[in-house]
Amino acid sequence: MVSDMTLATMDRRAAVKTLLDARDGALVVTGLGSPTYDVHAAGDRDDNYYLWGAMGGAALVGLGLAQAQPEKRVMVITGDGEQLMAFGALATISVARPRNLDIVVLDNQHFGETGMQSSHTGRGIAFDRVAAACGFAETAKLRSLEEVEALCGRLRQPAEGPRLFVLKVAAENLPRSLPPRDAVHVKNRFRARLGLAPC
């Protein structure tokens, strides 16, 4: 299989900002590295849960949050490299079948945090197809900001189960926008947003 990066891609920061501008109260969990920087660049908020040192954990943290907060929408924004480390998470999420969980994979087909080596998605692995095979309620691959804008409307609609969307983004290392690195602070301000006591 060959890379499809010769096809259209979009600016990752613009795509993430478009999603977050239309989040409509959704709680956001970020994958380690660039997705965290992208979300923070769009504006630091106490309902953003940034993961530091938890490579591969974003989708399952999102699942736990969706189960604990069934009345709230949860959006996981992660990268292809991070999600590759948690391939089995897609099966677990499908079996759990939360109706309030959306996973957005920013796919630049590279391991951006370790030197821009080509990732598996550049060699034919398609997360939208994997998630569909696992039984996700909706999956899609998007290549333009116009498609992301249309997706924002769909995300506000009730879902029958978990959804996963792959956003094909340009392979580039953008300046890092660093959120707080104090994990206890991030956790406690997130809990406070949910009306929970610090722990």
C-alpha positions in Angstrom: 0.0 0.0 0.0 1.1 3.5 -0.7 0.7 6.8 1.1 -2.2 9.0 0.1 -0.6 12.2 1.3 -0.5 13.3 -2.3 -4.2 13.9 -1.9 -5.6 17.0 -0.2 -4.8 17.8 3.4 -5.8 20.6 5.7 -4.1 22.9 8.3 -4.3 21.1 11.6 -4.7 24.2 13.8 -7.4 25.7 11.6 -9.3 22.3 11.7 -9.0 22.0 15.5 -10.1 25.6 16.0 -13.1 25.0 13.8 -14.1 22.0 15.9 -13.6 23.7 19.2 -15.4 26.9 18.2 -18.5 24.7 17.7 -17.9 22.3 20.7 -21.3 23.3 22.2 -20.3 22.3 25.7 -18.4 19.2 24.8 -15.6 18.1 27.2 -12.3 17.7 25.4 -9.6 15.1 26.0 -6.3 15.6 24.1 -3.8 13.0 23.0 -0.1 13.5 23.9 1.9 15.9 21.8 0.7 17.9 18.9 -3.1 17.4 19.5 -2.6 19.0 22.9 -0.7 21.9 21.4 -3.4 22.4 18.8 -6.2 22.4 21.3 -4.3 24.8 23.6 -3.5 27.1 20.7 -7.2 27.4 20.1 -7.7 28.7 23.7 -6.9 27.2 27.1 -10.1 26.2 29.0 -10.8 24.3 32.1 -13.0 21.8 30.2 -9.9 20.7 28.2 -8.3 17.7 29.8 -4.7 17.6 28.5 -2.8 14.3 28.8 0.9 14.5 29.7 2.9 11.3 29.6 -0.1 9.1 28.8 0.7 8.1 25.2 -2.0 5.8 23.9 -4.5 6.7 26.6 -6.6 9.4 25.1 -9.4 7.3 23.6 -9.8 5.2 26.7 -9.7 8.2 29.0 -12.5 9.6 26.8 -14.5 6.4 27.2 -14.2 6.6 30.9 -15.3 10.2 31.0 -18.2 9.5 28.6 -19.4 6.7 30.9 -19.0 8.9 34.0 -20.7 11.9 32.4 -23.4 10.4 30.2 -25.3 13.7 29.9 -22.3 15.5 28.4 -20.6 15.1 25.0 -17.0 14.0 25.1 -14.6 14.7 22.2 -11.2 13.1 22.1 -8.7 14.9 19.8 -5.7 12.7 19.2 -3.1 11.9 16.6 -2.5 8.9 14.3 0.7 7.9 16.2 -1.0 8.1 19.6 -4.0 6.1 18.4 -1.8 3.5 16.8 -0.5 2.7 20.3 -4.1 2.1 21.4 -5.4 0.0 18.5 -7.4 -2.2 20.8 -9.1 0.7 22.4 -11.4 1.0 19.3 -12.7 -2.5 20.0 -13.3 -1.8 23.7 -15.1 1.5 22.9 -17.3 -0.2 20.3 -18.3 -2.9 22.8 -19.0 -0.2 25.5 -21.1 1.7 22.9 -21.2 5.1 24.5 -23.6 7.5 22.6 -21.7 10.6 23.7 -18.2 9.9 22.6 -16.5 11.3 19.4 -12.9 10.6 18.5 -11.1 12.9 16.1 -7.8 11.5 14.8 -5.5 14.2 13.4 -3.7 12.1 10.8 -0.5 13.5 9.2 0.8 10.0 8.5 3.9 10.7 10.5 5.2 10.3 14.1 5.6 14.1 14.6 7.0 13.9 18.1 9.9 11.7 17.4 11.3 12.9 14.1 8.5 12.8 11.5 9.1 9.1 10.6 6.3 7.7 8.3 3.5 6.1 10.4 1.3 3.1 9.6 -1.5 5.4 8.3 0.9 6.4 5.5 1.1 2.8 4.6 -2.5 2.0 4.3 -3.9 1.7 7.8 -7.2 3.6 7.8 -8.7 4.3 11.2 -12.1 5.2 9.8 -12.3 1.7 8.3 -10.9 0.0 11.4 -13.5 1.8 13.6 -16.3 0.9 11.1 -15.2 -2.8 11.3 -15.3 -2.6 15.1 -18.9 -1.3 14.9 -18.7 2.4 15.5 -22.0 4.2 14.7 -20.4 6.6 12.3 -16.9 7.0 10.7 -15.5 9.3 8.0 -12.3 10.6 6.5 -12.1 14.4 6.0 -9.7 16.4 3.8 -10.9 20.0 3.9 -12.0 22.6 6.3 -15.4 22.7 4.5 -15.9 19.1 5.5 -14.9 19.9 9.1 -17.4 22.7 9.2 -20.1 20.3 8.0 -19.0 17.8 10.6 -19.6 20.3 13.4 -23.3 20.3 12.6 -23.4 16.5 12.7 -21.6 16.4 16.0 -24.4 18.3 17.7 -26.9 15.6 16.6 -27.6 12.5 18.9 -25.6 9.5 18.0 -26.4 5.8 18.2 -23.0 4.9 19.4 -19.4 6.1 19.3 -18.2 8.0 16.3 -14.7 8.4 14.8 -13.5 10.9 12.3 -10.1 11.1 10.6 -8.9 14.5 9.6 -6.1 14.4 7.1 -3.7 17.2 8.1 -0.5 18.5 6.6 2.7 16.9 7.9 4.5 19.8 9.6 5.9 20.7 13.0 4.2 23.8 14.2 5.3 26.0 17.2 4.3 24.4 20.4 1.5 26.0 22.4 2.1 24.5 25.9 -0.8 24.2 28.4 -0.1 23.8 32.1 2.2 20.8 32.7 1.0 20.3 36.3 -1.2 17.2 35.9 -2.8 17.7 39.3 -3.7 21.3 38.5 -5.2 20.2 35.1 -7.2 17.4 36.8 -8.5 19.5 39.6 -9.6 22.4 37.5 -11.3 19.9 35.2 -13.1 18.3 38.1 -14.1 21.7 39.4 -15.7 22.4 36.0 -17.8 19.2 36.5 -18.8 20.3 40.0 -16.5 17.7 41.7 -14.2 18.2 44.6 -10.5 18.1 44.1 -8.7 14.9 44.8 
